[in-house]
């Protein structure tokens, strides 16, 4: 999370959730890799469709399905 969430950090840690607050312009490689993978999968689905323009609803559903598929299996290093 970025610095905007520092105000609620205390409430979140009380619920035993570990958070990592990063500074401005700090890179989070795990998140950037996830976004890159998601974009790659969406490009694949988009190029398979026979349409030239896609409505916003179909785009939203494409993103939902891609995220659902990525989260269906646990990661090698844990959940």
C-alpha angles and dihedrals in degrees: 000000000000128000094278090079096055089098092064097038093103093053092048095049090051087064090055094251116143115219133185114213112198130198125246114292092008112141123231104200096193092054094043090052091050091051091047091051091048093050090048092053092047091052089053093052092043093053092051094057118095094223130099095207126031124204119239092249093058090047090052091049091049089055092046093051093046092051091045091053093047091051095044094087127047118246123252094248095047140283 
